[in-house]
């Protein structure tokens, strides 16, 4: 789910913390998918739908900022 997906539900001014959390989650998915695709053994043994998932997430544009500091919100 992207921030744009939230607009019909919450309006254009959806909560910034929610947007940030979704962006950071998506970045973590992107990083994990790219890591999986670099593992040749995983790629050879992966189910087609898992491989498609990884390729989809790996193609997402990287986050243009650092991930959160890890401090509780």
Secondary structure, DSSP 8 states (H G I E B T S, - for coil): --HHHHHHHH-TT--HHHHHHHHHHHHHHHHHHHHHHH-HHHHHH--HHHHHHHHHHHTS---SS----S---
